[in-house]
């Protein structure tokens, strides 16, 4: 059975989006993902406050580079 990609309670803090989902074990997880191209940063957290803290403190190197 394929995994379902279903996020709810999606919020955005700067370039980072946070979404709540259930993992394969049925546990609630909170994914924080940077939406800037070429950044690639993402992480799963067990609490929404941890995901929000990570989103607030994420410093995306891509957005700090000078445009070419």
C-alpha positions in Angstrom: 0.0 0.0 0.0 1.6 3.3 -1.0 2.1 6.0 1.6 -0.3 9.0 1.5 1.0 12.5 1.2 -1.5 14.4 3.3 -0.6 17.5 5.2 -3.0 19.6 7.2 -2.5 22.7 9.5 -0.1 24.2 7.0 1.5 27.5 7.9 4.4 29.6 6.6 7.1 31.4 8.5 9.4 33.2 6.1 10.6 30.9 3.4 9.7 27.8 5.5 6.4 25.9 5.4 5.3 23.7 8.3 2.8 21.0 7.8 1.3 18.4 10.1 1.0 14.8 8.9 0.9 11.2 10.2 3.9 8.9 9.6 3.7 5.2 8.7 3.3 4.3 12.3 0.3 6.6 12.7 2.2 9.1 14.9 1.6 12.8 14.3 4.7 14.6 13.0 5.4 18.2 11.9 7.5 18.7 8.8 9.4 22.0 8.3 10.6 22.6 4.7 12.4 25.5 3.1 10.7 26.5 -0.2 13.6 28.4 -1.7 15.1 26.8 -4.8 18.4 24.9 -4.3 18.1 25.0 -0.5 17.0 21.5 0.2 16.5 21.9 4.0 13.8 19.9 5.7 13.2 18.2 9.0 10.5 16.3 10.9 9.7 17.2 14.5 7.4 15.6 17.1 6.0 18.9 18.2 4.7 21.9 16.3 6.5 24.4 18.6 9.8 22.7 17.7 9.0 23.0 14.0 8.1 26.6 14.4 11.4 27.3 16.3 13.4 25.6 13.5 11.5 27.7 10.9 12.2 31.0 12.8 15.9 30.2 13.2 16.5 28.7 9.7 19.0 30.8 7.8 18.7 29.9 4.1 22.1 30.3 2.4 20.4 30.5 -1.0 18.5 33.7 -0.2 21.6 35.3 1.2 23.6 34.9 -2.0 23.9 37.7 -4.4 22.0 37.3 -7.7 24.1 36.5 -10.7 
